[in-house]
């Protein structure tokens, strides 16, 4: 009888221990979800974190959601307005650093976003400064998404990284698979897979020039299905030039595998390593950037920035 009672006590203790472990595990998971912002984007992190891609749920691809910031009509950032209670809605990060103004070259003929981001303007999200606008989280595996936008910098600088444009999503685990960015003193189109980054195109970036980009991204975990291609047109040039031919890469990785993804335009940079030039190492205390023509769709023609002459 004593032996049975002892067994019963030991069993009850084991059950309590298991329940405490499960409760702690659930609480830790909930706490992480609650405190991890959906815009987290640790660019420099390239640690080889294992992700079982085969176990993730693939959302059936539907029609590509059309997005148009339409600054000329709206004259504000209302296209990016968040919807209360909808964690997949559009968003503006650090709105105090973003205003809608006249084009620095074309004046009142076109409205543009002006991002003025100081080294301490991190919106409480990351240690590095950022401002950004992002579409609703609408883009999923199997879709071929076209993105159009224009970017202009009034001054050159030298930096470890500055993110301009990318398609990104949860779990926000490191660098996005493909981005348009500033790296050192170049403007680049770069592809990243765990631990490896490769520039598919680069050239020294120029101040005082509008860069009109269109790029196409086929979203897939597969390196034989995922694909990117990029076109560019600069101020004063009437036609686009393909700068990245169709290139097979996985465009859904451990970084954005659980999705759904959004597209963002940003001024997000490394505050510890940004200078007026590489040699003098004169510190930059803020970065000013202009952006416009933000569109997402399913064809080149539907998103390509209009030519102004």
C-alpha positions as CSV (number, residue, x, y, z in Angstrom):
1,X,0.0,0.0,0.0
2,X,2.9,2.3,0.9
3,X,4.5,1.5,-2.4
4,X,1.3,2.4,-4.4
5,X,1.0,5.7,-2.4
6,X,4.7,6.5,-3.2
7,X,4.1,5.8,-6.9
8,X,1.0,8.0,-6.9
9,X,3.0,10.9,-5.2
10,X,5.8,10.6,-7.7
11,X,3.4,10.5,-10.6
12,X,1.6,13.7,-9.4
13,X,5.0,15.4,-9.0
14,X,6.0,14.4,-12.6
15,X,2.7,15.7,-14.0
16,X,3.2,19.1,-12.1
17,X,6.7,19.4,-13.5
18,X,5.5,18.7,-17.0
19,X,2.7,21.3,-16.7
20,X,5.1,23.9,-15.3
21,X,7.5,23.3,-18.2
22,X,4.7,23.5,-20.8
23,X,3.4,26.7,-19.2
24,X,6.8,28.3,-19.2
25,X,7.4,27.3,-22.8
26,X,4.1,28.8,-23.9
27,X,4.7,32.0,-21.9
28,X,8.1,32.4,-23.4
29,X,6.8,32.0,-26.9
30,X,4.0,34.4,-26.3
31,X,6.3,36.9,-24.8
32,X,8.7,36.7,-27.8
33,X,5.8,37.2,-30.2
34,X,4.5,40.2,-28.2
35,X,7.8,42.0,-28.0
36,X,9.3,41.3,-31.5
37,X,8.2,44.1,-33.8
38,X,6.9,43.0,-37.2
39,X,9.4,45.4,-38.8
40,X,12.5,43.9,-37.2
41,X,15.3,43.7,-39.8
42,X,18.8,43.0,-38.5
43,X,20.7,43.6,-41.7
44,X,24.2,42.6,-40.5
45,X,23.1,39.4,-38.8
46,X,24.2,36.4,-40.9
47,X,24.4,33.7,-38.3
48,X,23.6,30.2,-39.7
49,X,20.3,29.6,-37.9
50,X,18.7,26.3,-38.9
51,X,15.2,26.5,-40.4
52,X,13.3,23.4,-41.6
53,X,11.8,25.0,-44.7
54,X,9.9,21.8,-45.6
55,X,7.9,22.1,-42.5
56,X,6.6,25.6,-43.1
57,X,3.1,26.2,-44.4
58,X,3.0,27.5,-48.0
59,X,0.2,29.8,-48.7
60,X,-1.5,29.2,-52.1
61,X,-0.6,32.0,-54.4
62,X,-3.4,34.3,-55.5
63,X,-3.5,37.4,-57.7
64,X,-0.8,39.9,-56.9
65,X,-2.3,42.7,-54.7
66,X,-1.9,46.1,-56.4
67,X,-0.5,49.0,-54.4
68,X,-0.1,52.6,-55.4
69,X,1.1,55.3,-52.9
70,X,-0.3,57.9,-55.3
71,X,1.4,60.9,-53.6
72,X,0.3,63.3,-56.4
73,X,-3.3,62.6,-55.6
74,X,-3.2,61.9,-51.9
75,X,-0.5,64.5,-51.0
76,X,0.1,62.5,-47.8
77,X,1.0,59.0,-46.6
78,X,-2.6,57.8,-46.3
79,X,-1.9,54.9,-48.7
80,X,0.2,53.4,-45.9
81,X,-2.4,53.9,-43.2
82,X,-2.4,51.1,-40.7
83,X,-5.7,49.3,-40.0
84,X,-6.5,48.9,-36.3
85,X,-6.4,45.2,-35.3
86,X,-4.9,44.1,-38.6
87,X,-1.3,43.1,-38.1
88,X,-1.0,42.5,-41.9
89,X,-2.0,46.1,-42.8
90,X,0.3,48.8,-44.2
91,X,2.5,50.8,-41.9
92,X,4.6,53.9,-41.5
93,X,7.6,53.6,-39.3
94,X,8.9,56.8,-37.7
95,X,6.4,59.1,-39.4
96,X,8.0,62.2,-37.8
97,X,10.9,61.7,-40.1
98,X,8.8,61.5,-43.3
99,X,7.0,64.3,-45.0
100,X,5.4,64.8,-48.5
101,X,7.0,67.6,-50.4
102,X,7.6,68.9,-53.9
103,X,10.2,67.1,-56.0
104,X,13.7,68.5,-55.5
105,X,14.3,68.6,-59.3
106,X,10.8,68.9,-60.9
107,X,9.2,71.1,-58.2
108,X,5.4,71.1,-58.0
109,X,5.1,68.8,-61.0
110,X,5.5,65.8,-58.6
111,X,5.0,65.0,-55.0
112,X,7.6,62.9,-53.2
113,X,8.4,61.5,-49.8
114,X,11.3,63.2,-47.9
115,X,13.0,61.1,-45.3
116,X,15.3,63.0,-42.9
117,X,16.7,60.4,-40.5
118,X,19.1,61.3,-37.7
119,X,21.4,58.7,-36.1
120,X,19.1,58.4,-33.1
121,X,15.9,58.1,-35.0
122,X,15.4,54.3,-34.6
123,X,11.6,54.4,-33.7
124,X,12.4,52.1,-30.7
125,X,12.6,49.1,-33.1
126,X,16.3,48.5,-33.7
127,X,19.6,50.1,-32.6
128,X,20.2,51.6,-36.0
129,X,18.2,54.6,-37.4
130,X,15.3,54.0,-39.7
131,X,12.2,55.5,-41.3
132,X,10.1,53.4,-43.7
133,X,6.8,52.9,-45.4
134,X,5.4,49.5,-46.2
135,X,2.6,48.0,-48.1
136,X,0.1,45.6,-46.6
137,X,1.5,42.1,-46.1
138,X,0.0,40.6,-49.2
139,X,2.8,38.7,-51.1
140,X,3.2,35.0,-50.8
141,X,5.1,32.1,-52.3
142,X,4.4,31.3,-55.9
143,X,3.7,34.9,-56.9
144,X,5.6,37.0,-59.4
145,X,5.7,40.6,-58.1
146,X,6.7,43.7,-59.9
147,X,7.9,46.7,-57.9
148,X,8.4,50.3,-59.1
149,X,9.9,53.2,-57.2
150,X,12.3,56.2,-57.5
151,X,15.0,57.3,-55.1
152,X,17.2,60.4,-54.9
153,X,19.9,61.4,-52.4
154,X,20.9,65.1,-52.1
155,X,24.4,64.2,-50.8
156,X,26.8,61.3,-51.2
157,X,28.1,59.3,-48.2
158,X,30.0,56.2,-47.3
159,X,28.3,53.5,-45.2
160,X,28.4,49.8,-44.3
161,X,24.7,49.5,-45.4
162,X,21.6,51.5,-46.1
163,X,18.5,49.7,-47.1
164,X,16.3,51.4,-49.7
165,X,13.9,48.7,-51.0
166,X,13.0,45.1,-50.3
167,X,10.3,42.5,-50.1
168,X,10.4,41.1,-46.5
169,X,8.3,39.3,-43.9
170,X,8.3,37.2,-40.8
171,X,10.1,35.7,-39.0
172,X,12.4,38.7,-39.9
173,X,15.4,36.5,-39.3
174,X,18.4,38.3,-40.8
175,X,18.9,39.9,-44.2
176,X,16.1,39.7,-46.8
177,X,16.8,37.5,-49.9
178,X,17.0,40.5,-52.3
179,X,17.3,44.3,-51.8
180,X,18.2,47.6,-53.4
181,X,20.7,49.3,-51.1
182,X,23.7,51.5,-50.6
183,X,26.9,49.6,-49.7
184,X,30.2,51.4,-49.1
185,X,29.9,54.1,-51.8
186,X,27.9,52.1,-54.3
187,X,24.3,51.6,-55.0
188,X,23.7,47.8,-55.3
189,X,21.2,45.1,-56.1
190,X,22.2,42.3,-53.8
191,X,21.0,38.7,-53.1
192,X,21.4,37.0,-49.8
193,X,21.1,33.5,-48.6
194,X,22.1,32.3,-45.1
195,X,25.7,33.5,-44.5
196,X,26.4,34.6,-48.1
197,X,25.6,38.0,-49.8
198,X,26.3,38.6,-53.5
199,X,25.9,41.8,-55.4
200,X,24.2,41.1,-58.7
201,X,24.9,44.7,-59.8
202,X,26.6,47.8,-58.4
203,X,27.9,51.2,-59.4
204,X,29.1,54.3,-57.6
205,X,26.0,56.1,-56.4
206,X,25.5,59.8,-57.3
207,X,23.8,62.6,-55.5
208,X,21.3,64.8,-57.3
209,X,20.1,62.1,-59.6
210,X,16.8,60.3,-59.6
211,X,17.1,56.5,-59.9
212,X,13.9,55.0,-61.3
213,X,13.8,51.3,-60.6
214,X,11.6,48.4,-61.6
215,X,12.3,45.0,-60.4
216,X,10.5,41.6,-60.7
217,X,10.7,39.0,-58.0
218,X,9.3,35.5,-58.2
219,X,8.7,34.4,-54.6
220,X,10.0,30.8,-54.0
221,X,12.1,28.8,-51.6
222,X,13.5,27.0,-54.6
223,X,16.7,28.2,-56.2
224,X,15.3,26.9,-59.5
225,X,12.0,28.8,-59.3
226,X,12.8,31.9,-57.3
227,X,14.0,34.7,-59.6
228,X,14.9,38.4,-59.8
229,X,15.5,40.9,-62.6
230,X,16.0,44.6,-62.4
231,X,15.7,47.7,-64.7
232,X,17.0,51.2,-64.1
233,X,16.5,54.6,-65.6
234,X,18.2,57.8,-64.4
235,X,17.3,61.5,-64.6
236,X,17.3,62.8,-68.2
237,X,17.1,59.3,-69.8
238,X,13.9,58.3,-71.4
239,X,14.2,54.5,-71.5
240,X,14.9,51.7,-68.9
241,X,18.0,49.5,-69.1
242,X,18.0,46.0,-67.7
243,X,20.8,45.9,-65.1
244,X,20.1,42.4,-63.7
245,X,19.1,39.8,-66.2
246,X,16.7,37.1,-64.9
247,X,18.7,35.4,-62.1
248,X,17.6,32.3,-60.2
249,X,17.9,32.7,-56.5
250,X,15.7,31.6,-53.5
251,X,13.6,34.6,-52.7
252,X,12.0,33.1,-49.7
253,X,14.6,32.0,-47.1
254,X,14.7,31.6,-43.3
255,X,14.5,35.4,-43.2
256,X,11.0,35.7,-44.6
257,X,9.7,32.1,-44.9
258,X,6.6,32.3,-42.8
259,X,5.3,35.5,-44.4
260,X,3.2,36.9,-45.8
261,X,5.6,39.5,-47.1
262,X,5.3,43.2,-47.7
263,X,7.3,45.6,-49.8
264,X,9.0,48.6,-48.1
265,X,10.9,51.7,-49.0
266,X,13.2,52.8,-46.3
267,X,16.1,54.9,-45.1
268,X,17.6,52.4,-42.7
269,X,21.4,52.6,-42.1
270,X,24.4,51.7,-40.0
271,X,24.8,54.6,-37.5
272,X,28.3,53.4,-36.4
273,X,29.9,53.5,-39.8
274,X,28.6,56.3,-41.9
275,X,30.8,59.1,-43.2
276,X,31.0,61.9,-45.8
277,X,33.7,59.8,-47.5
278,X,35.8,56.7,-46.8
279,X,39.2,58.5,-46.1
280,X,38.3,61.5,-44.0
281,X,35.9,59.5,-41.8
282,X,33.9,62.7,-41.1
283,X,30.8,61.4,-39.3
284,X,27.3,61.8,-40.9
285,X,24.7,62.8,-38.3
286,X,21.6,62.4,-40.6
287,X,20.7,61.0,-44.0
288,X,18.3,62.7,-46.3
289,X,16.5,60.7,-48.9
290,X,13.7,61.3,-51.4
291,X,11.4,58.6,-52.6
292,X,8.4,58.4,-54.9
293,X,6.5,56.4,-57.6
294,X,5.9,53.5,-55.1
295,X,3.8,50.9,-56.9
296,X,3.4,47.1,-56.7
297,X,1.6,45.0,-59.3
298,X,1.8,42.1,-61.7
299,X,3.4,43.7,-64.8
300,X,6.3,46.0,-65.7
301,X,4.0,48.6,-67.3
302,X,1.7,48.8,-64.3
303,X,4.5,49.9,-61.9
304,X,7.1,51.7,-64.0
305,X,7.7,55.3,-63.0
306,X,6.4,57.8,-65.5
307,X,9.1,59.7,-67.5
308,X,9.2,63.4,-66.8
309,X,10.9,65.7,-69.4
